[in-house]
Amino acid sequence: MANSPEVLDINPELFEEPLPLGHSLDVDATVRRALHVAFRRSSKSRQEIADEMSRLLAREVRVSMLDAFTADSKAGHRFPAAWLPAFCVVTGNPQLLCMLARAAGYHLITDDEAMLIELGRAHLAQKTAAQKIADLEQRLKGQ
């Protein structure tokens, strides 16, 4: 299964609770703006982005498609969520992914940040265990 996609081991404890649904989650205009900004900030042309995304997705991505995803007048054309990882890799810009996660009340973190969180949890567990050991030893001495 060398060609099968890697299954991500996601620890749900790394994420905060989502925001209450009291705000609108229609992020269409924001997605269009974020795509536009990512295109503008990229050192690659839209054609290069389309070509690289096509290669990564094993399907054709045309510049006209990318343009439609950023045009307010093309409300029926929406950027596919399944293309988001390829877009972020090709442009080197994770902001759209971060913005979508934030809209749902989550934060994206890097692998290093995840390891730091796990390290902090391990230290807290170690501290708690040390305190429990000290408490038990003290109780045994008192007998």
Buried (B, 14 or more C-beta within 10 A) or exposed (E): EEEEEEEEEEEEEBBEEEEEEEEEEEBEEEBBBBBBBBBEEBEBEBEBBBBBBBEBBEEEBBBEBBBBBBEEEEEEBEBEEEBBBBBBEBBEBBBBBBBBBEBEBBEEBEEEEEEEBEEEEEEEEEEEEEEEEEEEEEEEEEE
